[in-house]
Amino acid sequence: THAEGLGLGLGKKYLCITMDDGYFSNYDLAYPLFKKYRVPASVFAVTDYVTNRIGIQKFTWNQAATMEKSGYMKVYSHTADHQPVVAGEEEAFLDSMRRSEETLTENLGTKHVKAMAYPNGRYTEAVQTTECDSVQTQAQQLLDEDGYVLQFTVENSVITRKTKRDAIPRITIESGMSGEDVVRKIELTAENTFAAEGEGNET
């Protein structure tokens, strides 16, 4: 079925590190550590903000290319202008996604896998109401048709056997958290996730 086809099909436990927006600190602070310890990570960049230097300092496309060439970091789409999924504005969201992908391809080349992250945690908010749920479902389907194999949310959960590739949860790590804080938050999130799904912590 289509639902079964959306599964991630993972047979092992994985820890994925992702960062949103495309800040300069991704290049200046995080990238050297990922390279030093050989840890892969992904950045979801707001492409217009990177190109036009909007807001808090972003990395440049040359710096993004350097990170990608290292083999430890990949840059994916967080839309062109941080356009969220909003009822009645589906076309604006999809247009922003397509413009973003064009910019990524122009600056970094074509990727083997297309991935994206929803702005502002909109996926999490969208599924809470009937009106937005239908919008989000439409967005997921259209992005799937556009070839986005992985769609990331900010739903606070860990990946399980039930996780779909068009609704991948993430655990938010706040500035100032210690390593112990991070590990504990992951453990608590995993406990809560598996308790809610009524299964043991096996994934």
Solvent accessible surface area in square Angstrom, and as a share of the most:
residue,aa,sasa,rsa
1,T,126,0.73
2,H,121,0.54
3,A,54,0.42
4,E,129,0.58
5,G,50,0.48
6,L,17,0.09
7,G,29,0.28
8,L,43,0.21
9,G,80,0.77
10,L,81,0.40
11,G,80,0.77
12,K,151,0.64
13,K,139,0.59
14,Y,135,0.51
15,L,135,0.67
16,C,89,0.53
17,I,59,0.30
18,T,35,0.20
19,M,37,0.16
20,D,41,0.21
21,D,27,0.14
22,G,0,0.00
23,Y,68,0.26
24,F,53,0.22
25,S,49,0.31
26,N,10,0.05
27,Y,56,0.21
28,D,69,0.36
29,L,118,0.59
30,A,18,0.14
31,Y,16,0.06
32,P,60,0.38
33,L,100,0.50
34,F,24,0.10
35,K,99,0.42
36,K,142,0.60
37,Y,137,0.52
38,R,183,0.67
39,V,51,0.29
40,P,93,0.59
41,A,7,0.06
42,S,24,0.15
43,V,0,0.00
44,F,1,0.00
45,A,0,0.00
46,V,0,0.00
47,T,0,0.00
48,D,36,0.19
49,Y,59,0.22
50,V,2,0.01
51,T,72,0.42
52,N,90,0.46
53,R,108,0.40
54,I,76,0.39
55,G,67,0.65
56,I,127,0.65
57,Q,109,0.48
58,K,7,0.03
59,F,0,0.00
60,T,50,0.29
61,W,32,0.11
62,N,125,0.64
63,Q,41,0.18
64,A,0,0.00
65,A,24,0.18
66,T,61,0.35
67,M,0,0.00
68,E,23,0.10
69,K,175,0.74
70,S,33,0.21
71,G,52,0.50
72,Y,56,0.21
73,M,0,0.00
74,K,82,0.35
75,V,0,0.00
76,Y,31,0.12
77,S,0,0.00
78,H,3,0.02
79,T,0,0.00
80,A,0,0.00
81,D,54,0.28
82,H,42,0.19
83,Q,34,0.15
84,P,30,0.19
85,V,3,0.01
86,V,41,0.24
87,A,34,0.27
88,G,69,0.66
89,E,80,0.36
90,E,37,0.17
91,E,120,0.54
92,A,47,0.36
93,F,1,0.00
94,L,4,0.02
95,D,70,0.36
96,S,0,0.00
97,M,1,0.00
98,R,106,0.39
99,R,88,0.32
100,S,0,0.00
101,E,36,0.16
102,E,119,0.53
103,T,28,0.16
104,L,4,0.02
105,T,59,0.34
106,E,146,0.66
107,N,55,0.28
108,L,31,0.16
109,G,33,0.32
110,T,120,0.70
111,K,41,0.17
112,H,197,0.88
113,V,61,0.35
114,K,57,0.24
115,A,3,0.02
116,M,0,0.00
117,A,0,0.00
118,Y,1,0.00
119,P,0,0.00
120,N,93,0.48
121,G,7,0.07
122,R,50,0.18
123,Y,25,0.10
124,T,40,0.23
125,E,85,0.38
126,A,1,0.00
127,V,67,0.39
128,Q,135,0.60
129,T,70,0.41
130,T,122,0.71
131,E,115,0.52
132,C,17,0.10
133,D,61,0.32
134,S,70,0.45
135,V,10,0.06
136,Q,1,0.01
137,T,74,0.43
138,Q,82,0.36
139,A,2,0.02
140,Q,21,0.10
141,Q,103,0.46
142,L,41,0.21
143,L,0,0.00
144,D,35,0.18
145,E,114,0.51
146,D,45,0.23
147,G,33,0.31
148,Y,3,0.01
149,V,65,0.37
150,L,47,0.23
151,Q,0,0.00
152,F,22,0.09
153,T,0,0.00
154,V,50,0.29
155,E,72,0.32
156,N,89,0.46
157,S,18,0.12
158,V,26,0.15
159,I,47,0.24
160,T,7,0.04
161,R,162,0.59
162,K,120,0.51
163,T,15,0.09
164,K,70,0.30
165,R,44,0.16
166,D,15,0.08
167,A,17,0.13
168,I,5,0.03
169,P,12,0.08
170,R,30,0.11
171,I,38,0.19
172,T,68,0.39
173,I,81,0.41
174,E,101,0.45
175,S,120,0.77
176,G,81,0.78
177,M,55,0.25
178,S,57,0.37
179,G,55,0.53
180,E,146,0.65
181,D,68,0.35
182,V,37,0.21
183,V,83,0.48
184,R,119,0.43
185,K,55,0.23
186,I,49,0.25
187,E,79,0.35
188,L,74,0.37
189,T,4,0.02
190,A,12,0.09
191,E,88,0.39
192,N,101,0.52
193,T,12,0.07
194,F,6,0.03
195,A,79,0.61
196,A,91,0.71
197,E,55,0.25
198,G,70,0.67
199,E,53,0.24
200,G,41,0.40
201,N,88,0.45
202,E,118,0.53
203,T,36,0.21
